[in-house]
Amino acid sequence: MSQPAAPAVELRGIDKRFGDVHANRDVSLAVRPGTIHGIVGENGAGKSTLMGILYGYYQPDRGEILVRGKPAAIRSAQDALAAGIGMVHQHFMLVEPFTALENIVLGAEGGFRLEPALARARAELERLGREYHLEIDPDARVADLSVGQRQRVEILKALYRGADVLILDEPTAVLTPAEADHLFRILGSLRGEGKAVLLITHKLREIRAVTDVVTVMRQGRIVATLPTAETTAEQLAELMVGRTVSLRVDKAPARPGEPLLEVTDLVVEDALGVERVKRVSFAVRRGEIVGVAGVAGNGQSELLEALAGIRPAKSGQIRVRGGRLAHVPEDRQRMGLIMPFAAQESAILGYHGEAAYNGAILLRQAAVAASFRRQAAEYDIRPANGNLATSAFSGGNQQKIVLARELDRNPDVLLVGQPTRGVDIGAIEFVHRRLVALRDAGKALLIVSVELEEILALADRILVMHDGRIVGDMPRAAATERTLGLLMAGVTEPQASPK
C-alpha cells in the first residue's frame, strides 16, 4: 500500500510571544497538497502571526516548520519563496507605474540583462494564465488595472517564483462578488494542480463555499480542525467566539417617515481636484437604514466625509432636518480615535468642550471617567478601564468606543462608515443590533460598507455607487447579490432616461 503524501507544509508546536501578548500557543497544523485549507478566528486569535511565521516575517520562540516532510529554516520571505511558499497580502505589494510583467519579474530577473528575463516571463505568464484562469495583459500598467486584476498579478508573481503553497490573507475584502467568484475558480484550479492553498478569512460563507478543511483559532490556540463539509456556519462562529452567536440580523419591516437627510446634485473633489462624487442625489428618511454598496474607491469615502462636514462640497446641497448629525468614520484609528490617548479621553473627542467635562482650566477627570464607565457597561466595552491607552483595545472594542461616543448624543441622523471593519464576529452581532434599534427609535441611518452581506442584512434600501455616481437605488426586497454585483462592476441595464 502506498504511503500518503507528506503534508505540503506542517507547523509543529509553534509558540510566539510579543512582550505580554501570547500570540501563538503550541500551534500544530498540517496542510495537505491539493487542498484549500481555511483558517478562521477573531481578531487577535493568532492567524496573522502564524502566517507571518510561515512566511518568515517572525521567528517562533519554539516549534518547527516542515516543508514536504523535511525541516525548513524560514528566516525571511526569500527563504519562504525558496521553500515554495508564496503569500498574497491583503494590501498588494506592487509597483503601480510598472507593467504587470515588470512586477512579476521584479527581484527574480536572474542576471544583468532584463530582456531575456522578460521574454521568459512572458511565455511563462501565458502558460500560467491558461492553466489557472489567471489571464492578464502583461503590458498593462498596474495603476490602470482593477483591484481583481491586481490580485491576479500578485498570485502570478508567487506562481512564477515556483510556489506550491499559497497563503491568501482576506483575499476578497476588496473584490466585487463577480471578482470573488473568479478568484475561487482560480483557487480551484490551483488545488486541481496539486497546490496547497491557505485561505485566511473572516467570511464564514466563503469558508463553507471553497475550502476542504477549516482550522479555527481562538486566543492563540487551535480549537478545531474539521472537514468543511461536516461544519455549519453557526458551529464555526461558536468555536471562534466560545459562545452561541446569531449570524442573522433580526429586524421588523421599516416604517419610514419624513426625510431627515436630503442630498441634491452633490459634487465632491479629492485633494488633487479629481471629482470623486458626481452629481449625487438621494434622501434618507426617519426610521430607515439606507446602505451604500460599492467596491472601495468609487466615491463612497468622499461622500461620507462631505456629509459629515470633513470635506468641502464643490457644489450641490446637503440638508439635515431635525437635530444632531453624528458620524462613525470608516477608519476609526486615523479619524475616530487618538491611539495614544486614554480610552476615556478618546470617548469624548469632539464633545470635550461640553460643560459636563470642563472645569475652569482642566478637564473634570472624574466626570470623564464616570462617562466611560457608563458607556463600557452599556456597550460591553472590554476592558472597562478607561485609563488604558486606546491602542490597548481590540478593533471591535475601539469601534464600540466610537459608537458609544456618537450615539450618546442621541443624533437624528447617523452616518456610519464600515460599521464592522476588522471587528470580531461577536462584536458584529452587537453592533448590528444597536444600529437596528436606532432605526426602530426613528433615526435615519446611512451605512457605507464594502461588505455586501452586511448591506443586505442591515439595509432597508440600497444605493450602489460606481465611479462616483449612484448607479442603483432599490428596496432591499428587490436586491440580490447578483444584481448588486453587476451594478458595483459598472454593468447597468439599458434603461430609458427619466423625462
C-alpha positions as CSV (number, residue, x, y, z in Angstrom):
1,M,0.0,0.0,0.0
2,S,1.4,3.4,-0.9
3,Q,2.2,5.9,1.8
4,P,0.1,9.1,1.9
5,A,2.0,12.1,0.6
6,A,3.7,14.2,3.3
7,P,1.9,17.5,4.1
8,A,2.9,20.3,1.8
9,V,3.7,22.3,4.9
10,E,3.5,21.5,8.6
11,L,3.8,23.6,11.7
12,R,4.7,21.8,14.9
13,G,4.4,23.2,18.5
14,I,4.7,26.8,17.3
15,D,4.8,29.3,20.3
16,K,5.2,33.0,19.9
17,R,5.1,35.9,22.4
18,F,5.2,39.7,21.8
19,G,6.0,41.0,25.3
20,D,3.0,40.1,27.4
21,V,0.9,39.0,24.4
22,H,0.9,35.2,23.9
23,A,0.1,35.3,20.2
24,N,0.5,31.6,19.3
25,R,0.3,28.8,22.0
26,D,1.7,25.4,21.0
27,V,0.1,25.5,17.5
28,S,0.4,22.4,15.3
29,L,-1.1,22.4,11.8
30,A,-0.7,20.3,8.7
31,V,-1.8,21.4,5.2
32,R,-2.1,18.7,2.5
33,P,-1.2,19.2,-1.2
34,G,-4.2,19.6,-3.4
35,T,-6.4,21.1,-0.7
36,I,-7.8,24.6,0.1
37,H,-7.3,24.9,3.9
38,G,-9.3,27.7,5.6
39,I,-8.1,29.5,8.8
40,V,-10.7,31.5,10.8
41,G,-10.7,33.2,14.1
42,E,-11.5,36.5,15.7
43,N,-9.1,39.5,15.7
44,G,-6.1,38.6,17.9
45,A,-6.8,34.9,17.6
46,G,-3.2,34.5,16.2
47,K,-4.0,33.8,12.5
48,S,-1.8,36.5,11.0
49,T,1.1,35.8,13.4
50,L,1.0,32.1,12.4
51,M,1.1,33.0,8.7
52,G,3.8,35.6,9.4
53,I,5.9,32.8,11.0
54,L,5.3,30.5,8.0
55,Y,6.3,33.3,5.6
56,G,9.4,34.3,7.5
57,Y,8.3,37.6,8.9
58,Y,8.6,36.4,12.5
59,Q,10.7,33.7,14.2
60,P,8.9,31.4,16.6
61,D,10.1,31.2,20.2
62,R,9.5,27.4,20.0
63,G,8.5,24.9,17.4
64,E,9.4,23.9,13.9
65,I,8.3,24.1,10.3
66,L,8.4,21.2,7.9
67,V,8.0,21.6,4.1
68,R,7.1,18.4,2.3
69,G,8.1,16.3,5.3
70,K,11.6,18.0,5.8
71,P,12.5,20.6,8.5
72,A,12.9,24.0,7.0
73,A,14.6,27.2,8.4
74,I,12.4,30.1,7.2
75,R,14.0,33.3,8.4
76,S,12.8,35.7,5.6
77,A,10.3,36.0,2.8
78,Q,13.2,34.9,0.5
79,D,13.6,31.6,2.5
80,A,9.8,31.1,2.2
81,L,9.8,31.6,-1.5
82,A,12.9,29.3,-1.9
83,A,10.9,26.6,0.0
84,G,7.9,27.1,-2.4
85,I,5.7,29.2,-0.1
86,G,4.1,32.3,-1.6
87,M,1.9,34.9,0.0
88,V,-0.8,37.3,-1.4
89,H,-1.2,40.1,1.1
90,Q,-4.4,42.0,1.8
91,H,-2.7,45.2,0.8
92,F,-0.9,44.4,-2.5
93,M,2.9,44.7,-2.8
94,L,3.0,46.1,-6.3
95,V,4.8,49.0,-8.0
96,E,2.0,50.9,-9.7
97,P,3.9,52.6,-12.5
98,F,5.4,49.3,-13.7
99,T,3.6,46.9,-16.0
100,A,2.2,43.6,-14.8
101,L,5.1,41.8,-16.5
102,E,7.7,44.0,-14.8
103,N,6.1,43.5,-11.4
104,I,6.1,39.7,-11.8
105,V,9.9,39.5,-12.6
106,L,10.9,42.2,-10.1
107,G,13.5,40.7,-7.8
108,A,13.7,37.5,-9.9
109,E,15.4,38.8,-13.0
110,G,18.2,36.2,-12.9
111,G,21.1,38.2,-14.3
112,F,22.1,41.6,-15.5
113,R,20.2,41.6,-18.8
114,L,16.5,42.3,-18.4
115,E,15.3,41.3,-22.0
116,P,15.8,37.5,-21.7
117,A,14.1,37.5,-18.2
118,L,11.1,39.4,-19.6
119,A,10.8,37.1,-22.7
120,R,11.0,34.0,-20.4
121,A,8.4,35.6,-18.0
122,R,6.1,36.5,-20.9
123,A,6.0,32.9,-22.1
124,E,5.6,31.5,-18.6
125,L,2.8,34.0,-17.9
126,E,0.8,32.9,-20.9
127,R,1.1,29.3,-19.7
128,L,0.1,30.1,-16.1
129,G,-2.8,32.3,-17.4
130,R,-4.2,29.4,-19.5
131,E,-3.7,26.8,-16.8
132,Y,-5.2,28.7,-13.8
133,H,-7.7,31.2,-15.4
134,L,-5.2,34.0,-14.5
135,E,-5.4,35.9,-17.8
136,I,-3.8,39.3,-17.6
137,D,-2.5,41.8,-20.1
138,P,1.3,41.6,-19.3
139,D,1.9,45.1,-20.7
140,A,-0.8,46.9,-18.8
141,R,0.4,49.3,-16.1
142,V,-0.6,48.1,-12.7
143,A,-2.0,51.6,-11.9
144,D,-4.6,51.0,-14.7
145,L,-5.7,47.5,-13.5
146,S,-8.8,46.8,-11.5
147,V,-8.4,45.5,-7.9
148,G,-9.3,42.0,-9.1
149,Q,-6.6,42.1,-11.8
150,R,-4.0,43.4,-9.4
151,Q,-4.7,40.4,-7.2
152,R,-4.1,38.1,-10.2
153,V,-0.7,39.8,-10.7
154,E,0.1,39.0,-7.1
155,I,-0.9,35.3,-7.5
156,L,1.1,35.1,-10.8
157,K,4.1,36.6,-9.0
158,A,4.1,33.8,-6.4
159,L,3.5,31.1,-9.0
160,Y,6.2,32.5,-11.3
161,R,8.6,32.0,-8.4
162,G,7.6,28.4,-8.1
163,A,5.2,28.5,-5.1
164,D,3.5,25.2,-4.3
165,V,1.9,26.6,-1.1
166,L,-0.1,29.9,-1.5
167,I,-1.2,31.9,1.5
168,L,-4.1,34.4,0.9
169,D,-4.9,36.9,3.6
170,E,-8.5,38.2,3.4
171,P,-8.4,38.0,-0.4
172,T,-12.0,39.1,-1.1
173,A,-12.0,42.2,1.1
174,V,-11.7,44.5,-1.9
175,L,-13.4,42.4,-4.7
176,T,-16.8,42.6,-6.3
177,P,-18.9,39.4,-6.0
178,A,-18.0,38.5,-9.6
179,E,-14.3,39.0,-9.0
180,A,-14.5,36.9,-5.8
181,D,-16.2,34.1,-7.8
182,H,-13.4,34.3,-10.4
183,L,-10.8,34.1,-7.6
184,F,-12.5,30.9,-6.2
185,R,-12.3,29.4,-9.7
186,I,-8.5,30.2,-9.7
187,L,-8.1,28.6,-6.3
188,G,-10.0,25.5,-7.5
189,S,-7.5,25.3,-10.5
190,L,-4.6,25.6,-8.1
191,R,-6.0,22.8,-6.0
192,G,-6.5,20.7,-9.1
193,E,-2.9,21.0,-9.9
194,G,-1.8,19.7,-6.5
195,K,-1.0,23.1,-4.9
196,A,-1.9,23.8,-1.3
197,V,-3.9,27.0,-0.6
198,L,-4.1,28.6,2.8
199,L,-7.1,30.9,3.0
200,I,-7.4,33.4,5.9
201,T,-10.8,35.0,6.0
202,H,-13.5,36.1,8.5
203,K,-16.3,35.3,6.0
204,L,-17.8,32.0,7.1
205,R,-19.8,31.8,3.9
206,E,-16.6,31.8,1.8
207,I,-15.0,29.1,4.1
208,R,-18.0,26.9,3.5
209,A,-18.1,27.5,-0.2
210,V,-14.4,26.9,-1.2
211,T,-12.4,25.1,1.5
212,D,-11.8,21.4,2.0
213,V,-10.6,21.7,5.6
214,V,-11.1,24.5,8.1
215,T,-9.0,25.3,11.2
216,V,-10.5,27.5,13.9
217,M,-8.2,29.6,16.2
218,R,-9.2,31.3,19.4
219,Q,-6.8,33.2,21.8
220,G,-3.7,31.9,20.1
221,R,-4.7,28.2,20.1
222,I,-6.2,25.9,17.5
223,V,-9.6,24.8,18.9
224,A,-10.6,22.7,16.0
225,T,-9.6,21.4,12.6
226,L,-12.5,19.8,10.7
227,P,-13.5,18.8,7.2
228,T,-15.5,21.8,6.0
229,A,-18.4,19.6,4.7
230,E,-19.1,18.5,8.3
231,T,-19.4,22.0,9.6
232,T,-22.1,24.7,9.7
233,A,-21.6,28.5,9.8
234,E,-23.2,28.6,13.3
235,Q,-20.9,25.9,14.6
236,L,-17.8,27.7,13.3
237,A,-19.0,31.0,14.8
238,E,-19.5,29.4,18.2
239,L,-16.0,27.8,18.0
240,M,-14.4,31.2,17.1
241,V,-16.1,33.1,19.9
242,G,-16.6,30.5,22.6
243,R,-20.4,31.1,22.8
244,T,-23.5,30.9,20.6
245,V,-23.7,33.7,18.1
246,S,-26.6,34.8,16.0
247,L,-25.5,35.3,12.3
248,R,-28.8,36.8,11.3
249,V,-29.9,40.4,11.8
250,D,-33.4,40.1,13.2
251,K,-35.5,43.2,12.3
252,A,-39.1,44.1,11.7
253,P,-40.0,45.8,8.4
254,A,-39.0,49.5,8.3
255,R,-41.7,52.2,8.9
256,P,-40.0,55.2,7.3
257,G,-41.2,58.7,7.9
258,E,-40.2,62.1,6.6
259,P,-36.7,62.7,5.1
260,L,-34.1,63.8,7.7
261,L,-31.1,63.9,5.3
262,E,-31.5,65.2,1.7
263,V,-28.7,65.4,-0.8
264,T,-29.1,67.1,-4.2
265,D,-26.7,67.2,-7.1
266,L,-23.7,66.8,-4.8
267,V,-20.2,67.1,-6.3
268,V,-17.1,66.4,-4.2
269,E,-13.4,66.5,-5.3
270,D,-10.4,64.8,-3.7
271,A,-7.2,66.6,-2.6
272,L,-5.9,66.6,-6.3
273,G,-9.1,68.2,-7.6
274,V,-10.4,65.0,-9.2
275,E,-14.2,64.6,-9.0
276,R,-15.0,61.6,-6.8
277,V,-18.7,62.3,-6.2
278,K,-20.5,63.2,-9.4
279,R,-24.0,64.9,-9.1
280,V,-25.3,62.5,-6.5
281,S,-28.9,62.9,-5.2
282,F,-30.8,60.8,-2.6
283,A,-32.7,61.1,0.7
284,V,-32.6,59.1,4.0
285,R,-35.9,59.1,5.9
286,R,-36.7,58.8,9.6
287,G,-36.9,55.1,10.6
288,E,-34.9,53.6,7.8
289,I,-31.4,52.3,7.1
290,V,-30.0,53.2,3.7
291,G,-27.0,51.1,2.7
292,V,-24.4,52.3,0.2
293,A,-22.7,49.4,-1.6
294,G,-19.7,49.5,-3.9
295,V,-16.2,48.4,-4.4
296,A,-13.8,50.6,-2.3
297,G,-12.6,53.7,-4.1
298,N,-15.8,54.5,-6.0
299,G,-16.6,57.8,-4.1
300,Q,-18.2,56.4,-1.0
301,S,-15.5,57.7,1.3
302,E,-15.6,61.2,-0.2
303,L,-19.4,61.2,0.0
304,L,-19.4,60.2,3.7
305,E,-16.7,62.9,4.5
306,A,-18.7,65.6,2.7
307,L,-21.9,64.7,4.5
308,A,-20.0,64.8,7.8
309,G,-18.6,68.2,7.0
310,I,-15.0,67.0,6.9
311,R,-14.5,67.5,3.2
312,P,-16.0,70.6,1.4
313,A,-18.5,70.0,-1.3
314,K,-17.7,71.6,-4.7
315,S,-21.4,72.1,-5.5
316,G,-24.8,70.8,-4.6
317,Q,-26.9,70.8,-1.4
318,I,-26.8,68.8,1.8
319,R,-29.8,69.4,4.1
320,V,-30.1,67.9,7.6
321,R,-33.5,68.2,9.1
322,G,-34.2,67.6,12.8
323,G,-31.4,68.0,15.3
324,R,-28.0,66.4,15.5
325,L,-25.9,64.5,12.9
326,A,-23.3,62.0,14.2
327,H,-20.5,60.3,12.2
328,V,-18.7,57.0,12.8
329,P,-15.8,57.3,10.4
330,E,-14.6,54.5,8.1
331,D,-11.1,54.4,9.5
332,R,-11.5,54.6,13.3
333,Q,-7.8,54.7,14.0
334,R,-7.0,57.5,11.6
335,M,-10.1,59.6,12.1
336,G,-12.2,58.4,15.0
337,L,-9.7,57.9,17.8
338,I,-6.3,59.1,19.1
339,M,-4.5,55.9,19.8
340,P,-2.0,57.0,22.5
341,F,-4.8,58.8,24.4
342,A,-6.5,57.1,27.4
343,A,-9.7,55.4,26.2
344,Q,-11.9,57.7,28.3
345,E,-10.3,60.7,26.5
346,S,-10.9,59.2,23.1
347,A,-14.5,58.5,24.3
348,I,-15.2,62.3,24.5
349,L,-13.4,63.5,21.4
350,G,-15.4,66.2,19.6
351,Y,-17.6,66.6,22.7
352,H,-14.7,67.6,25.0
353,G,-15.9,71.2,25.0
354,E,-19.1,70.3,26.8
355,A,-19.6,71.9,30.2
356,A,-20.0,68.5,31.9
357,Y,-16.3,67.7,31.2
358,N,-14.8,71.2,31.6
359,G,-13.5,72.7,34.8
360,A,-12.1,76.3,34.9
361,I,-8.8,75.2,33.5
362,L,-8.6,71.4,33.2
363,L,-10.9,68.6,32.2
364,R,-13.1,67.2,35.0
365,Q,-11.3,63.8,35.1
366,A,-13.9,62.3,37.5
367,A,-16.7,63.2,35.0
368,V,-14.7,61.8,32.1
369,A,-14.0,58.5,33.9
370,A,-17.7,58.2,35.1
371,S,-18.9,58.8,31.5
372,F,-16.6,56.0,30.2
373,R,-17.7,53.5,32.9
374,R,-21.3,54.1,32.0
375,Q,-20.5,53.6,28.2
376,A,-18.4,50.5,28.9
377,A,-21.4,48.9,30.8
378,E,-23.9,49.9,28.1
379,Y,-21.8,48.9,25.1
380,D,-19.9,46.0,26.6
381,I,-16.6,47.7,26.1
382,R,-13.7,45.5,27.3
383,P,-11.7,46.1,29.4
384,A,-13.8,48.7,31.2
385,N,-10.6,50.5,32.3
386,G,-10.7,54.0,30.7
387,N,-7.2,54.8,31.9
388,L,-5.7,52.3,29.4
389,A,-4.4,53.6,26.1
390,T,-6.9,53.4,23.3
391,S,-4.3,51.3,21.4
392,A,-4.6,48.6,24.1
393,F,-8.2,47.8,23.0
394,S,-9.1,45.3,20.2
395,G,-10.5,46.6,16.9
396,G,-14.1,45.6,18.0
397,N,-13.8,47.4,21.3
398,Q,-12.3,50.5,19.6
399,Q,-15.3,50.5,17.3
400,K,-17.6,50.3,20.3
401,I,-15.8,53.3,21.9
402,V,-16.6,55.4,18.7
403,L,-20.2,54.1,18.5
404,A,-20.9,54.8,22.2
405,R,-19.4,58.4,21.9
406,E,-21.6,59.2,18.8
407,L,-24.8,57.5,19.9
408,D,-24.6,59.0,23.4
409,R,-25.8,62.4,22.0
410,N,-29.0,60.8,20.6
411,P,-28.4,62.0,17.0
412,D,-31.3,62.1,14.5
413,V,-29.1,61.3,11.5
414,L,-26.2,58.8,11.9
415,L,-23.5,58.3,9.2
416,V,-21.6,55.0,9.6
417,G,-18.6,54.1,7.5
418,Q,-17.7,50.3,7.5
419,P,-19.6,49.6,10.8
420,T,-17.8,46.3,11.4
421,R,-14.4,46.6,9.6
422,G,-11.9,44.5,11.4
423,V,-14.5,43.7,14.1
424,D,-14.8,40.2,15.8
425,I,-17.9,38.1,14.9
426,G,-19.3,38.5,18.5
427,A,-19.0,42.3,18.3
428,I,-20.5,42.4,14.8
429,E,-23.7,40.9,16.3
430,F,-23.7,43.6,19.0
431,V,-23.1,46.5,16.5
432,H,-25.8,45.3,14.1
433,R,-28.4,45.1,16.9
434,R,-27.6,48.6,18.1
435,L,-28.0,50.0,14.5
436,V,-31.4,48.3,14.1
437,A,-32.5,49.6,17.5
438,L,-31.6,53.1,16.4
439,R,-33.7,52.7,13.2
440,D,-36.6,51.4,15.3
441,A,-36.3,54.5,17.5
442,G,-37.0,56.7,14.5
443,K,-33.4,57.7,13.5
444,A,-32.2,58.0,9.9
445,L,-29.1,55.9,9.2
446,L,-26.7,56.0,6.2
447,I,-24.3,53.0,6.2
448,V,-21.4,52.6,3.8
449,S,-19.9,49.1,3.7
450,V,-17.7,47.2,1.3
451,E,-19.2,44.0,2.9
452,L,-22.2,43.1,0.6
453,E,-23.5,40.6,3.2
454,E,-23.6,43.4,5.7
455,I,-25.5,45.8,3.4
456,L,-28.0,43.1,2.5
457,A,-28.5,42.2,6.2
458,L,-29.0,45.7,7.5
459,A,-30.3,48.0,4.8
460,D,-34.0,48.7,4.1
461,R,-32.9,50.5,0.9
462,I,-29.7,50.1,-1.1
463,L,-27.8,52.6,-3.2
464,V,-25.0,51.3,-5.4
465,M,-22.0,53.6,-6.2
466,H,-19.7,53.1,-9.2
467,D,-17.2,55.7,-10.4
468,G,-18.7,58.5,-8.2
469,R,-22.3,58.0,-9.3
470,I,-25.3,56.3,-7.9
471,V,-26.0,53.6,-10.5
472,G,-28.7,51.8,-8.5
473,D,-31.3,52.7,-5.9
474,M,-33.6,49.8,-4.8
475,P,-35.6,48.5,-1.9
476,R,-33.8,45.6,-0.1
477,A,-36.5,43.2,-1.2
478,A,-35.6,43.8,-4.9
479,A,-31.8,43.3,-4.3
480,T,-29.8,40.2,-4.9
481,E,-26.0,39.6,-4.7
482,R,-26.0,39.2,-8.5
483,T,-27.9,42.5,-9.3
484,L,-25.8,44.5,-6.8
485,G,-22.5,42.8,-8.0
486,L,-23.2,43.8,-11.6
487,L,-24.0,47.4,-10.6
488,M,-20.9,47.5,-8.5
489,A,-18.9,46.4,-11.5
490,G,-20.5,49.2,-13.6
491,V,-22.7,46.9,-15.6
492,T,-26.1,48.7,-15.9
493,E,-29.1,47.6,-17.9
494,P,-30.0,50.0,-20.7
495,Q,-33.0,52.0,-19.4
496,A,-35.0,54.9,-20.6
497,S,-33.8,58.2,-19.2
498,P,-36.3,59.9,-17.0
499,K,-38.3,62.6,-18.7
